Amino acid sequence: MVVKVGYLGPKGTFTNIAVDALFEAEQTVSYRTIPECLDAVDTQEVELAVVPVENAIEGTVSMTIDYLIHQVELPIIAEVVVPITQHILVHPEFEGDVERIEHVYSHSHAIAQCHQFIHKEMPDVEVHYSASTGEAAAKVKDLKGQHAAIGNALAAQEYGLKVLRENVHDYNNNHTRFVVVQKEQAPVEMKDHEVKQQKTTLMVTLPSDRAGALHQVLSAFAWRKMNLSRIESRPMKTGLGNYFFIIDVNQSYDSILFPALQQELKALGCQTKILGTYPCFEIQSNAVYKM
Ligand SMILES: O=C(O)C(=O)C[C@]1(C(=O)O)C=C[C@@H](O)C=C1
C-alpha cells in the first residue's frame, strides 16, 4: 500500500525538502500549518507526517513539541536533519539591492535565523510573519514592488523568484531536525539513506519541586551509560514553574535498560512516556540545493 505523507507546505518549504528526501513526491500532501499536518495523521487522513522539531540557531519548534505532547498521540518513527540556507527572494522585476525592500515575509523561525542580517542590512523593513517560508515566497510572487521573502532556492524555483542575496542566515552550520510521525504502527517504506544513529525520545515529568529531583533523574541515565543528546524543559501549561522534560537518548529502545530505567524513575515519583524510538538520517546540502 502506498501511504500518504502530510507535510508543512506549500511547495518550496524546508519541510518539503525533508519530505522529498524520504518519500516519493506523489505520496506527499501539503498542509498550511503544523497542527493541520498532525491532525491529518491523527484523523487518518494521511498515514504519516513530516514536521520540524528543532533548528540549530533558533532552537525548538515549540508548536510541534507542544502539539505532540498535549494534543495528539503520534509516535516518532524517524528523524531527518536538513541543512538550512536562507536567501532573500524577490519578484524577478525587482531592481536594486536589499536596502530598497520595504516589506519582508517569512516563517517566524526563518526570520529569527536572519535577525542580524535584517537588523544590519534592512533596519527599516517591516517584518510580516507567514505560516511557512513557502507561503511567504508564494505571496511575494503575487506582489510587485518592494517586497521580499526569506526562504530557500527550491521556493525561488517553484515561484519564479530571483535570489537577491544568498545565505543570509546569521550563523553557519544551520540545520533543522524534522521528525516523521505515524498513528498506527505499520511498516513504512522510505528512500534509502545511511542511518546515522538510533534515538529514543522520552517525556519525563518530575514529582514535585524538590532539591535534587532532576539530578536523580539524570543519574538513572548516567549510571546505565545511556548517552543523552538533548534535554529540554517545556511548560506543563498547568501553572508557572510546572515543567516536563523531553530527553533524547542516543540508542534504540531495548527491553532491558529502558523498562528498568522507567521503573527506577517511577520509584522516584516521575512519570515517563516513550515518544518514539527511531533511526536518524542526515541530508547533505548538495543533495537538496541545486540553484
Ligand atoms: O517554513 C518552512 O519552510 C518550514 O519548513 C518551517 C521551518 C521551521 O519551522 O523551523 C523549518 C525549517 C527552517 O528552520 C525554517 C522554518
PDBQT file of the ligand as one rigid body, heavy atoms in Angstrom, charges set to zero:
ROOT
HETATM    1  O1  LIG A 301       8.704  27.410   6.753  1.00  0.00    +0.000 OA
HETATM    2  C1  LIG A 301       9.335  26.400   6.372  1.00  0.00    +0.000 C 
HETATM    3  O2  LIG A 301       9.914  26.349   5.283  1.00  0.00    +0.000 OA
HETATM    4  C2  LIG A 301       9.404  25.263   7.264  1.00  0.00    +0.000 C 
HETATM    5  O3  LIG A 301       9.569  24.166   6.781  1.00  0.00    +0.000 OA
HETATM    6  C3  LIG A 301       9.331  25.521   8.752  1.00  0.00    +0.000 C 
HETATM    7  C4  LIG A 301      10.688  25.771   9.392  1.00  0.00    +0.000 C 
HETATM    8  C5  LIG A 301      10.569  25.749  10.953  1.00  0.00    +0.000 C 
HETATM    9  O4  LIG A 301       9.507  25.568  11.495  1.00  0.00    +0.000 OA
HETATM   10  O5  LIG A 301      11.624  25.913  11.583  1.00  0.00    +0.000 OA
HETATM   11  C6  LIG A 301      11.613  24.692   9.013  1.00  0.00    +0.000 C 
HETATM   12  C7  LIG A 301      12.928  24.903   8.795  1.00  0.00    +0.000 C 
HETATM   13  C8  LIG A 301      13.541  26.241   8.942  1.00  0.00    +0.000 C 
HETATM   14  O6  LIG A 301      14.165  26.199  10.205  1.00  0.00    +0.000 OA
HETATM   15  C9  LIG A 301      12.542  27.332   8.940  1.00  0.00    +0.000 C 
HETATM   16  C10 LIG A 301      11.217  27.089   9.033  1.00  0.00    +0.000 C 
ENDROOT
TORSDOF 0
